[in-house]
Amino acid sequence: MKIFIVFSGLLLINVWALAYQGDMGRYIRAQTLLKATAEECAAGAALFLDEEAYSEGYIAFDEEAGQRYADAHLADTVDKIRDIQVKKYGCRLSFGDRSVTARLTLETEDIFRLPFLSVTEVRRESEYEFNYI
């Protein structure tokens, strides 16, 4: 009986470890994908310049066009995520004098299946600095 109890305990611990590793792999993939998307959103939004200000010799960002681009790019990326159930997502851009910061948020179902771990939100932030003379 002692061997059965020890074996059952070790089996339960190993199953928990396997579940944790699988769930952590999904979480890391989501973080990596969201990081790349945040960088692309920030860099892409920085490409939209205000044409009137540019014609006068100033560098200014077209915030509306940049936000539309970032929202569309994030929506395309969320459509490609297959292993996480995304409830809600959002992108917030902050335009500085020479930089664009993208803050992306995914609200999901609980990523981890274990009862003592709970992650329902994935956030990433990226900043693109526009260097000009």
C-alpha positions in Angstrom: 0.0 0.0 0.0 2.9 2.3 0.8 4.3 1.9 -2.8 0.8 2.7 -4.3 0.5 5.9 -2.2 4.0 7.1 -3.1 3.5 6.2 -6.8 0.1 8.1 -6.8 1.7 11.2 -5.3 4.6 11.2 -7.8 2.2 10.7 -10.6 0.1 13.6 -9.5 3.1 15.9 -9.2 4.4 14.9 -12.6 0.9 15.6 -14.2 0.9 19.0 -12.6 4.4 19.7 -13.8 3.5 18.7 -17.4 0.3 20.8 -17.3 2.3 23.8 -16.0 4.9 23.5 -18.7 2.4 23.3 -21.5 0.4 26.3 -20.2 3.6 28.3 -19.6 4.6 27.5 -23.2 1.3 28.9 -24.5 1.8 32.0 -22.3 5.3 32.6 -23.5 4.2 32.2 -27.2 1.4 34.8 -26.5 3.9 37.2 -24.9 6.3 36.8 -27.8 3.6 37.3 -30.5 2.2 40.3 -28.6 5.7 41.8 -28.3 6.4 41.5 -32.0 2.9 43.0 -32.7 3.6 45.9 -30.4 6.8 46.7 -32.1 5.2 46.5 -35.6 2.3 48.7 -34.4 4.6 51.4 -33.0 6.9 51.4 -36.0 4.0 51.4 -38.5 2.2 54.2 -36.7 5.4 56.3 -36.8 5.3 56.1 -40.6 2.1 58.1 -40.8 3.2 61.7 -40.8 1.0 64.8 -41.0 1.4 66.0 -44.6 0.5 69.6 -43.9 3.0 70.0 -41.0 5.6 68.2 -43.1 5.1 70.6 -46.0 5.8 73.4 -43.6 9.0 71.8 -42.4 7.8 70.2 -39.2 7.6 66.5 -38.3 4.3 65.6 -36.8 2.5 62.2 -36.6 -1.0 61.6 -38.1 -2.5 60.1 -35.0 -5.8 59.0 -36.5 -4.1 57.1 -39.3 -1.6 55.6 -37.0 -4.3 54.4 -34.6 -6.3 52.8 -37.5 -3.2 51.0 -38.7 -2.4 49.7 -35.2 -6.0 48.5 -34.5 -6.1 46.7 -37.9 -2.8 45.1 -37.3 -3.7 43.9 -33.8 -7.0 42.5 -35.1 -5.1 40.5 -37.8 -2.8 39.2 -35.2 -5.6 38.2 -32.8 -7.3 36.3 -35.6 -4.1 34.2 -35.9 -4.0 33.1 -32.2 -5.4 29.6 -32.0 -4.4 28.3 -28.6 -5.8 31.0 -26.4 -9.4 32.2 -26.2 -9.2 36.0 -26.5 -12.2 37.8 -25.0 -11.2 41.4 -25.6 -8.2 43.2 -27.0 -7.0 46.8 -27.4 -4.2 49.0 -28.6 -3.4 52.4 -27.2 -0.9 54.6 -28.9 0.9 57.5 -27.3 2.5 60.0 -29.6 5.4 62.0 -28.3 7.6 64.6 -29.9 9.9 62.0 -31.6 8.4 58.7 -30.5 5.4 56.5 -30.7 4.5 54.1 -27.8 2.2 51.2 -28.4 0.5 49.5 -25.4 -1.3 46.3 -26.3 -3.7 44.3 -24.0 -5.3 40.9 -24.5 -8.0 39.8 -22.1 -8.3 36.1 -22.2 -9.8 33.1 -20.5 -7.6 31.7 -17.8 -4.4 30.6 -19.6 -3.3 28.2 -16.8 -5.4 25.1 -16.2 -4.0 24.6 -12.7 -6.3 25.9 -9.9 -3.7 27.8 -8.0 -2.5 29.9 -11.0 -4.6 32.5 -12.8 -3.5 34.7 -15.7 -6.3 36.4 -17.6 -4.5 39.3 -19.2 -1.4 39.7 -21.4 0.1 43.1 -21.9 3.1 44.3 -23.9 4.5 47.8 -24.6 6.9 49.0 -27.3 8.3 52.4 -28.2 9.6 53.5 -31.6 11.8 56.5 -31.7 11.8 58.5 -34.9 15.3 59.9 -35.5 15.5 62.9 -37.8 17.9 65.7 -38.4 
